[in-house]
Amino acid sequence: MPVISDQDMSAYLAEQSRLHLSQFNSMSALHEIYSYIVKYKDEVSHRYIMKLLQY
């Protein structure tokens, strides 16, 4: 697989973002965030509690 420079990757992603800007679906994005929270809630809660206890 050929190596892609950071500049080329950045340009490609910016172009893809521009091309698909009107296709952003807020409800789909919220669903993905919710799914992530549900999946990792125990780890996030544990880290948050441990951080609170340090102060």
PQR file of N, CA, C, O and H, with PARSE charges and radii, in Angstrom:
ATOM      1  N   MET A   1       0.846  -1.167   0.000 -0.4000 1.5000
ATOM      2  CA  MET A   1       0.000   0.000   0.000 -0.0000 2.0000
ATOM      3  C   MET A   1       0.901   1.243   0.000  0.5500 1.7000
ATOM      4  O   MET A   1       1.836   1.324   0.797 -0.5500 1.4000
ATOM      5  N   PRO A   2       0.634   2.193  -0.870 -0.5600 1.5000
ATOM      6  CA  PRO A   2       1.494   3.380  -0.938  0.2800 2.0000
ATOM      7  C   PRO A   2       1.319   4.278   0.286  0.5500 1.7000
ATOM      8  O   PRO A   2       0.248   4.330   0.891 -0.5500 1.4000
ATOM      9  N   VAL A   3       2.379   4.973   0.629 -0.4000 1.5000
ATOM     10  CA  VAL A   3       2.342   5.910   1.748 -0.0000 2.0000
ATOM     11  C   VAL A   3       1.704   7.212   1.270  0.5500 1.7000
ATOM     12  O   VAL A   3       2.015   7.709   0.188 -0.5500 1.4000
ATOM     13  H   VAL A   3       3.249   4.931   0.137  0.4000 1.0000
ATOM     14  N   ILE A   4       0.814   7.752   2.088 -0.4000 1.5000
ATOM     15  CA  ILE A   4       0.145   9.013   1.763 -0.0000 2.0000
ATOM     16  C   ILE A   4       0.648  10.075   2.727  0.5500 1.7000
ATOM     17  O   ILE A   4       0.673   9.863   3.939 -0.5500 1.4000
ATOM     18  H   ILE A   4       0.562   7.348   2.968  0.4000 1.0000
ATOM     19  N   SER A   5       1.045  11.208   2.190 -0.4000 1.5000
ATOM     20  CA  SER A   5       1.557  12.280   3.050 -0.0000 2.0000
ATOM     21  C   SER A   5       0.423  12.883   3.879  0.5500 1.7000
ATOM     22  O   SER A   5      -0.749  12.793   3.513 -0.5500 1.4000
ATOM     23  H   SER A   5       1.025  11.381   1.205  0.4000 1.0000
ATOM     24  N   ASP A   6       0.793  13.492   4.991 -0.4000 1.5000
ATOM     25  CA  ASP A   6      -0.200  14.154   5.840 -0.0000 2.0000
ATOM     26  C   ASP A   6      -0.938  15.242   5.064  0.5500 1.7000
ATOM     27  O   ASP A   6      -2.145  15.422   5.226 -0.5500 1.4000
ATOM     28  H   ASP A   6       1.745  13.565   5.288  0.4000 1.0000
ATOM     29  N   GLN A   7      -0.206  15.960   4.227 -0.4000 1.5000
ATOM     30  CA  GLN A   7      -0.804  17.037   3.438 -0.0000 2.0000
ATOM     31  C   GLN A   7      -1.838  16.478   2.457  0.5500 1.7000
ATOM     32  O   GLN A   7      -2.926  17.037   2.321 -0.5500 1.4000
ATOM     33  H   GLN A   7       0.775  15.814   4.096  0.4000 1.0000
ATOM     34  N   ASP A   8      -1.505  15.386   1.779 -0.4000 1.5000
ATOM     35  CA  ASP A   8      -2.448  14.769   0.842 -0.0000 2.0000
ATOM     36  C   ASP A   8      -3.674  14.227   1.567  0.5500 1.7000
ATOM     37  O   ASP A   8      -4.797  14.381   1.089 -0.5500 1.4000
ATOM     38  H   ASP A   8      -0.621  14.933   1.890  0.4000 1.0000
ATOM     39  N   MET A   9      -3.463  13.598   2.713 -0.4000 1.5000
ATOM     40  CA  MET A   9      -4.584  13.061   3.484 -0.0000 2.0000
ATOM     41  C   MET A   9      -5.485  14.188   3.970  0.5500 1.7000
ATOM     42  O   MET A   9      -6.710  14.084   3.907 -0.5500 1.4000
ATOM     43  H   MET A   9      -2.550  13.473   3.102  0.4000 1.0000
ATOM     44  N   SER A  10      -4.881  15.251   4.448 -0.4000 1.5000
ATOM     45  CA  SER A  10      -5.650  16.399   4.918 -0.0000 2.0000
ATOM     46  C   SER A  10      -6.473  17.005   3.788  0.5500 1.7000
ATOM     47  O   SER A  10      -7.643  17.337   3.977 -0.5500 1.4000
ATOM     48  H   SER A  10      -3.885  15.336   4.499  0.4000 1.0000
ATOM     49  N   ALA A  11      -5.867  17.149   2.623 -0.4000 1.5000
ATOM     50  CA  ALA A  11      -6.580  17.703   1.467 -0.0000 2.0000
ATOM     51  C   ALA A  11      -7.728  16.786   1.053  0.5500 1.7000
ATOM     52  O   ALA A  11      -8.821  17.258   0.740 -0.5500 1.4000
ATOM     53  H   ALA A  11      -4.916  16.879   2.470  0.4000 1.0000
ATOM     54  N   TYR A  12      -7.482  15.493   1.051 -0.4000 1.5000
ATOM     55  CA  TYR A  12      -8.522  14.530   0.681 -0.0000 2.0000
ATOM     56  C   TYR A  12      -9.693  14.584   1.660  0.5500 1.7000
ATOM     57  O   TYR A  12     -10.852  14.617   1.247 -0.5500 1.4000
ATOM     58  H   TYR A  12      -6.594  15.110   1.304  0.4000 1.0000
ATOM     59  N   LEU A  13      -9.387  14.592   2.952 -0.4000 1.5000
ATOM     60  CA  LEU A  13     -10.453  14.620   3.955 -0.0000 2.0000
ATOM     61  C   LEU A  13     -11.234  15.931   3.910  0.5500 1.7000
ATOM     62  O   LEU A  13     -12.451  15.933   4.091 -0.5500 1.4000
ATOM     63  H   LEU A  13      -8.445  14.566   3.288  0.4000 1.0000
ATOM     64  N   ALA A  14     -10.544  17.041   3.672 -0.4000 1.5000
ATOM     65  CA  ALA A  14     -11.229  18.330   3.544 -0.0000 2.0000
ATOM     66  C   ALA A  14     -12.180  18.313   2.348  0.5500 1.7000
ATOM     67  O   ALA A  14     -13.302  18.812   2.436 -0.5500 1.4000
ATOM     68  H   ALA A  14      -9.555  17.039   3.525  0.4000 1.0000
ATOM     69  N   GLU A  15     -11.735  17.745   1.246 -0.4000 1.5000
ATOM     70  CA  GLU A  15     -12.577  17.650   0.050 -0.0000 2.0000
ATOM     71  C   GLU A  15     -13.776  16.741   0.300  0.5500 1.7000
ATOM     72  O   GLU A  15     -14.893  17.070  -0.099 -0.5500 1.4000
ATOM     73  H   GLU A  15     -10.824  17.340   1.175  0.4000 1.0000
ATOM     74  N   GLN A  16     -13.561  15.616   0.947 -0.4000 1.5000
ATOM     75  CA  GLN A  16     -14.668  14.713   1.262 -0.0000 2.0000
ATOM     76  C   GLN A  16     -15.667  15.390   2.196  0.5500 1.7000
ATOM     77  O   GLN A  16     -16.878  15.243   2.033 -0.5500 1.4000
ATOM     78  H   GLN A  16     -12.653  15.348   1.271  0.4000 1.0000
ATOM     79  N   SER A  17     -15.161  16.119   3.160 -0.4000 1.5000
ATOM     80  CA  SER A  17     -16.028  16.852   4.078 -0.0000 2.0000
ATOM     81  C   SER A  17     -16.876  17.865   3.316  0.5500 1.7000
ATOM     82  O   SER A  17     -18.080  17.979   3.548 -0.5500 1.4000
ATOM     83  H   SER A  17     -14.177  16.239   3.292  0.4000 1.0000
ATOM     84  N   ARG A  18     -16.239  18.596   2.407 -0.4000 1.5000
ATOM     85  CA  ARG A  18     -16.960  19.592   1.609 -0.0000 2.0000
ATOM     86  C   ARG A  18     -18.022  18.927   0.729  0.5500 1.7000
ATOM     87  O   ARG A  18     -19.141  19.430   0.619 -0.5500 1.4000
ATOM     88  H   ARG A  18     -15.261  18.503   2.219  0.4000 1.0000
ATOM     89  N   LEU A  19     -17.677  17.810   0.110 -0.4000 1.5000
ATOM     90  CA  LEU A  19     -18.603  17.125  -0.785 -0.0000 2.0000
ATOM     91  C   LEU A  19     -19.823  16.569  -0.052  0.5500 1.7000
ATOM     92  O   LEU A  19     -20.915  16.505  -0.618 -0.5500 1.4000
ATOM     93  H   LEU A  19     -16.768  17.402   0.199  0.4000 1.0000
ATOM     94  N   HIS A  20     -19.640  16.172   1.191 -0.4000 1.5000
ATOM     95  CA  HIS A  20     -20.715  15.500   1.923 -0.0000 2.0000
ATOM     96  C   HIS A  20     -21.316  16.355   3.032  0.5500 1.7000
ATOM     97  O   HIS A  20     -22.036  15.847   3.891 -0.5500 1.4000
ATOM     98  H   HIS A  20     -18.753  16.224   1.651  0.4000 1.0000
ATOM     99  N   LEU A  21     -21.022  17.649   3.014 -0.4000 1.5000
ATOM    100  CA  LEU A  21     -21.501  18.540   4.064 -0.0000 2.0000
ATOM    101  C   LEU A  21     -23.017  18.511   4.207  0.5500 1.7000
ATOM    102  O   LEU A  21     -23.534  18.516   5.324 -0.5500 1.4000
ATOM    103  H   LEU A  21     -20.437  18.062   2.315  0.4000 1.0000
ATOM    104  N   SER A  22     -23.724  18.482   3.100 -0.4000 1.5000
ATOM    105  CA  SER A  22     -25.190  18.498   3.149 -0.0000 2.0000
ATOM    106  C   SER A  22     -25.772  17.152   3.578  0.5500 1.7000
ATOM    107  O   SER A  22     -26.975  17.051   3.819 -0.5500 1.4000
ATOM    108  H   SER A  22     -23.304  18.478   2.192  0.4000 1.0000
ATOM    109  N   GLN A  23     -24.944  16.128   3.676 -0.4000 1.5000
ATOM    110  CA  GLN A  23     -25.436  14.796   4.025 -0.0000 2.0000
ATOM    111  C   GLN A  23     -25.340  14.500   5.518  0.5500 1.7000
ATOM    112  O   GLN A  23     -25.694  13.404   5.953 -0.5500 1.4000
ATOM    113  H   GLN A  23     -23.967  16.209   3.480  0.4000 1.0000
ATOM    114  N   PHE A  24     -24.866  15.464   6.308 -0.4000 1.5000
ATOM    115  CA  PHE A  24     -24.718  15.225   7.735 -0.0000 2.0000
ATOM    116  C   PHE A  24     -26.086  15.003   8.353  0.5500 1.7000
ATOM    117  O   PHE A  24     -27.018  15.772   8.115 -0.5500 1.4000
ATOM    118  H   PHE A  24     -24.578  16.354   5.955  0.4000 1.0000
ATOM    119  N   ASN A  25     -26.202  13.966   9.134 -0.4000 1.5000
ATOM    120  CA  ASN A  25     -27.464  13.630   9.764 -0.0000 2.0000
ATOM    121  C   ASN A  25     -27.288  13.736  11.274  0.5500 1.7000
ATOM    122  O   ASN A  25     -26.621  12.906  11.891 -0.5500 1.4000
ATOM    123  H   ASN A  25     -25.445  13.342   9.328  0.4000 1.0000
ATOM    124  N   SER A  26     -27.888  14.759  11.860 -0.4000 1.5000
ATOM    125  CA  SER A  26     -27.735  15.006  13.294 -0.0000 2.0000
ATOM    126  C   SER A  26     -28.236  13.844  14.138  0.5500 1.7000
ATOM    127  O   SER A  26     -27.596  13.468  15.120 -0.5500 1.4000
ATOM    128  H   SER A  26     -28.430  15.434  11.359  0.4000 1.0000
ATOM    129  N   MET A  27     -29.364  13.276  13.765 -0.4000 1.5000
ATOM    130  CA  MET A  27     -29.909  12.171  14.551 -0.0000 2.0000
ATOM    131  C   MET A  27     -28.996  10.953  14.499  0.5500 1.7000
ATOM    132  O   MET A  27     -28.836  10.253  15.498 -0.5500 1.4000
ATOM    133  H   MET A  27     -29.884  13.581  12.967  0.4000 1.0000
ATOM    134  N   SER A  28     -28.408  10.702  13.357 -0.4000 1.5000
ATOM    135  CA  SER A  28     -27.472   9.590  13.237 -0.0000 2.0000
ATOM    136  C   SER A  28     -26.240   9.836  14.104  0.5500 1.7000
ATOM    137  O   SER A  28     -25.751   8.924  14.771 -0.5500 1.4000
ATOM    138  H   SER A  28     -28.538  11.271  12.545  0.4000 1.0000
ATOM    139  N   ALA A  29     -25.743  11.066  14.092 -0.4000 1.5000
ATOM    140  CA  ALA A  29     -24.580  11.408  14.914 -0.0000 2.0000
ATOM    141  C   ALA A  29     -24.903  11.254  16.397  0.5500 1.7000
ATOM    142  O   ALA A  29     -24.095  10.715  17.154 -0.5500 1.4000
ATOM    143  H   ALA A  29     -26.140  11.808  13.551  0.4000 1.0000
ATOM    144  N   LEU A  30     -26.068  11.717  16.815 -0.4000 1.5000
ATOM    145  CA  LEU A  30     -26.469  11.562  18.217 -0.0000 2.0000
ATOM    146  C   LEU A  30     -26.595  10.092  18.596  0.5500 1.7000
ATOM    147  O   LEU A  30     -26.230   9.696  19.703 -0.5500 1.4000
ATOM    148  H   LEU A  30     -26.725  12.154  16.201  0.4000 1.0000
ATOM    149  N   HIS A  31     -27.108   9.292  17.680 -0.4000 1.5000
ATOM    150  CA  HIS A  31     -27.225   7.855  17.939 -0.0000 2.0000
ATOM    151  C   HIS A  31     -25.844   7.225  18.135  0.5500 1.7000
ATOM    152  O   HIS A  31     -25.661   6.394  19.024 -0.5500 1.4000
ATOM    153  H   HIS A  31     -27.404   9.614  16.781  0.4000 1.0000
ATOM    154  N   GLU A  32     -24.882   7.614  17.313 -0.4000 1.5000
ATOM    155  CA  GLU A  32     -23.524   7.082  17.442 -0.0000 2.0000
ATOM    156  C   GLU A  32     -22.903   7.486  18.777  0.5500 1.7000
ATOM    157  O   GLU A  32     -22.254   6.671  19.432 -0.5500 1.4000
ATOM    158  H   GLU A  32     -25.031   8.289  16.590  0.4000 1.0000
ATOM    159  N   ILE A  33     -23.097   8.731  19.178 -0.4000 1.5000
ATOM    160  CA  ILE A  33     -22.576   9.191  20.473 -0.0000 2.0000
ATOM    161  C   ILE A  33     -23.236   8.413  21.604  0.5500 1.7000
ATOM    162  O   ILE A  33     -22.559   7.969  22.531 -0.5500 1.4000
ATOM    163  H   ILE A  33     -23.624   9.394  18.646  0.4000 1.0000
ATOM    164  N   TYR A  34     -24.552   8.244  21.532 -0.4000 1.5000
ATOM    165  CA  TYR A  34     -25.278   7.491  22.552 -0.0000 2.0000
ATOM    166  C   TYR A  34     -24.767   6.051  22.626  0.5500 1.7000
ATOM    167  O   TYR A  34     -24.556   5.521  23.717 -0.5500 1.4000
ATOM    168  H   TYR A  34     -25.102   8.605  20.779  0.4000 1.0000
ATOM    169  N   SER A  35     -24.571   5.425  21.474 -0.4000 1.5000
ATOM    170  CA  SER A  35     -24.069   4.048  21.442 -0.0000 2.0000
ATOM    171  C   SER A  35     -22.697   3.947  22.096  0.5500 1.7000
ATOM    172  O   SER A  35     -22.421   2.993  22.822 -0.5500 1.4000
ATOM    173  H   SER A  35     -24.743   5.856  20.588  0.4000 1.0000
ATOM    174  N   TYR A  36     -21.844   4.924  21.840 -0.4000 1.5000
ATOM    175  CA  TYR A  36     -20.505   4.956  22.432 -0.0000 2.0000
ATOM    176  C   TYR A  36     -20.603   5.083  23.953  0.5500 1.7000
ATOM    177  O   TYR A  36     -19.904   4.383  24.686 -0.5500 1.4000
ATOM    178  H   TYR A  36     -22.069   5.700  21.250  0.4000 1.0000
ATOM    179  N   ILE A  37     -21.470   5.974  24.418 -0.4000 1.5000
ATOM    180  CA  ILE A  37     -21.637   6.181  25.859 -0.0000 2.0000
ATOM    181  C   ILE A  37     -22.140   4.908  26.526  0.5500 1.7000
ATOM    182  O   ILE A  37     -21.634   4.511  27.576 -0.5500 1.4000
ATOM    183  H   ILE A  37     -22.037   6.543  23.822  0.4000 1.0000
ATOM    184  N   VAL A  38     -23.132   4.268  25.919 -0.4000 1.5000
ATOM    185  CA  VAL A  38     -23.668   3.029  26.484 -0.0000 2.0000
ATOM    186  C   VAL A  38     -22.581   1.957  26.539  0.5500 1.7000
ATOM    187  O   VAL A  38     -22.464   1.240  27.532 -0.5500 1.4000
ATOM    188  H   VAL A  38     -23.543   4.590  25.066  0.4000 1.0000
ATOM    189  N   LYS A  39     -21.797   1.849  25.484 -0.4000 1.5000
ATOM    190  CA  LYS A  39     -20.763   0.817  25.410 -0.0000 2.0000
ATOM    191  C   LYS A  39     -19.664   1.033  26.449  0.5500 1.7000
ATOM    192  O   LYS A  39     -19.176   0.072  27.044 -0.5500 1.4000
ATOM    193  H   LYS A  39     -21.893   2.432  24.676  0.4000 1.0000
ATOM    194  N   TYR A  40     -19.275   2.290  26.667 -0.4000 1.5000
ATOM    195  CA  TYR A  40     -18.127   2.578  27.527 -0.0000 2.0000
ATOM    196  C   TYR A  40     -18.497   3.269  28.838  0.5500 1.7000
ATOM    197  O   TYR A  40     -17.627   3.846  29.490 -0.5500 1.4000
ATOM    198  H   TYR A  40     -19.671   3.070  26.184  0.4000 1.0000
ATOM    199  N   LYS A  41     -19.769   3.222  29.235 -0.4000 1.5000
ATOM    200  CA  LYS A  41     -20.206   3.967  30.418 -0.0000 2.0000
ATOM    201  C   LYS A  41     -19.471   3.552  31.687  0.5500 1.7000
ATOM    202  O   LYS A  41     -19.143   4.408  32.508 -0.5500 1.4000
ATOM    203  H   LYS A  41     -20.475   2.753  28.705  0.4000 1.0000
ATOM    204  N   ASP A  42     -19.206   2.276  31.867 -0.4000 1.5000
ATOM    205  CA  ASP A  42     -18.529   1.831  33.084 -0.0000 2.0000
ATOM    206  C   ASP A  42     -17.109   2.369  33.161  0.5500 1.7000
ATOM    207  O   ASP A  42     -16.675   2.832  34.216 -0.5500 1.4000
ATOM    208  H   ASP A  42     -19.473   1.580  31.200  0.4000 1.0000
ATOM    209  N   GLU A  43     -16.385   2.311  32.055 -0.4000 1.5000
ATOM    210  CA  GLU A  43     -15.015   2.816  32.039 -0.0000 2.0000
ATOM    211  C   GLU A  43     -14.977   4.322  32.264  0.5500 1.7000
ATOM    212  O   GLU A  43     -14.138   4.828  33.010 -0.5500 1.4000
ATOM    213  H   GLU A  43     -16.737   1.935  31.198  0.4000 1.0000
ATOM    214  N   VAL A  44     -15.893   5.033  31.612 -0.4000 1.5000
ATOM    215  CA  VAL A  44     -15.940   6.491  31.760 -0.0000 2.0000
ATOM    216  C   VAL A  44     -16.314   6.857  33.187  0.5500 1.7000
ATOM    217  O   VAL A  44     -15.698   7.743  33.780 -0.5500 1.4000
ATOM    218  H   VAL A  44     -16.574   4.622  31.006  0.4000 1.0000
ATOM    219  N   SER A  45     -17.309   6.191  33.744 -0.4000 1.5000
ATOM    220  CA  SER A  45     -17.728   6.474  35.118 -0.0000 2.0000
ATOM    221  C   SER A  45     -16.597   6.207  36.096  0.5500 1.7000
ATOM    222  O   SER A  45     -16.351   7.010  36.996 -0.5500 1.4000
ATOM    223  H   SER A  45     -17.810   5.471  33.262  0.4000 1.0000
ATOM    224  N   HIS A  46     -15.913   5.098  35.929 -0.4000 1.5000
ATOM    225  CA  HIS A  46     -14.813   4.745  36.825 -0.0000 2.0000
ATOM    226  C   HIS A  46     -13.712   5.802  36.765  0.5500 1.7000
ATOM    227  O   HIS A  46     -13.222   6.247  37.803 -0.5500 1.4000
ATOM    228  H   HIS A  46     -16.113   4.445  35.197  0.4000 1.0000
ATOM    229  N   ARG A  47     -13.330   6.199  35.573 -0.4000 1.5000
ATOM    230  CA  ARG A  47     -12.268   7.207  35.431 -0.0000 2.0000
ATOM    231  C   ARG A  47     -12.703   8.542  36.025  0.5500 1.7000
ATOM    232  O   ARG A  47     -11.904   9.228  36.664 -0.5500 1.4000
ATOM    233  H   ARG A  47     -13.729   5.838  34.730  0.4000 1.0000
ATOM    234  N   TYR A  48     -13.955   8.910  35.819 -0.4000 1.5000
ATOM    235  CA  TYR A  48     -14.457  10.177  36.348 -0.0000 2.0000
ATOM    236  C   TYR A  48     -14.441  10.154  37.875  0.5500 1.7000
ATOM    237  O   TYR A  48     -14.015  11.121  38.507 -0.5500 1.4000
ATOM    238  H   TYR A  48     -14.603   8.353  35.301  0.4000 1.0000
ATOM    239  N   ILE A  49     -14.897   9.071  38.460 -0.4000 1.5000
ATOM    240  CA  ILE A  49     -14.909   8.949  39.922 -0.0000 2.0000
ATOM    241  C   ILE A  49     -13.491   8.969  40.465  0.5500 1.7000
ATOM    242  O   ILE A  49     -13.221   9.638  41.463 -0.5500 1.4000
ATOM    243  H   ILE A  49     -15.243   8.285  37.947  0.4000 1.0000
ATOM    244  N   MET A  50     -12.586   8.251  39.829 -0.4000 1.5000
ATOM    245  CA  MET A  50     -11.192   8.238  40.287 -0.0000 2.0000
ATOM    246  C   MET A  50     -10.582   9.631  40.199  0.5500 1.7000
ATOM    247  O   MET A  50      -9.814  10.029  41.074 -0.5500 1.4000
ATOM    248  H   MET A  50     -12.805   7.707  39.018  0.4000 1.0000
ATOM    249  N   LYS A  51     -10.912  10.360  39.169 -0.4000 1.5000
ATOM    250  CA  LYS A  51     -10.390  11.722  39.018 -0.0000 2.0000
ATOM    251  C   LYS A  51     -10.949  12.619  40.121  0.5500 1.7000
ATOM    252  O   LYS A  51     -10.220  13.442  40.675 -0.5500 1.4000
ATOM    253  H   LYS A  51     -11.537  10.037  38.458  0.4000 1.0000
ATOM    254  N   LEU A  52     -12.222  12.471  40.440 -0.4000 1.5000
ATOM    255  CA  LEU A  52     -12.821  13.271  41.509 -0.0000 2.0000
ATOM    256  C   LEU A  52     -12.169  12.973  42.857  0.5500 1.7000
ATOM    257  O   LEU A  52     -11.967  13.878  43.667 -0.5500 1.4000
ATOM    258  H   LEU A  52     -12.814  11.803  39.990  0.4000 1.0000
ATOM    259  N   LEU A  53     -11.844  11.719  43.091 -0.4000 1.5000
ATOM    260  CA  LEU A  53     -11.248  11.335  44.368 -0.0000 2.0000
ATOM    261  C   LEU A  53      -9.819  11.832  44.527  0.5500 1.7000
ATOM    262  O   LEU A  53      -9.321  11.928  45.648 -0.5500 1.4000
ATOM    263  H   LEU A  53     -12.008  10.984  42.433  0.4000 1.0000
ATOM    264  N   GLN A  54      -9.159  12.145  43.433 -0.4000 1.5000
ATOM    265  CA  GLN A  54      -7.781  12.636  43.502 -0.0000 2.0000
ATOM    266  C   GLN A  54      -7.719  14.065  44.005  0.5500 1.7000
ATOM    267  O   GLN A  54      -6.677  14.491  44.503 -0.5500 1.4000
ATOM    268  H   GLN A  54      -9.564  12.067  42.522  0.4000 1.0000
ATOM    269  N   TYR A  55      -8.796  14.812  43.890 -0.4000 1.5000
ATOM    270  CA  TYR A  55      -8.772  16.228  44.270 -0.0000 2.0000
ATOM    271  C   TYR A  55      -9.330  16.455  45.632  0.5500 1.7000
ATOM    272  O   TYR A  55      -9.379  17.594  46.097 -0.5500 1.4000
ATOM    273  H   TYR A  55      -9.642  14.465  43.485  0.4000 1.0000
TER
END
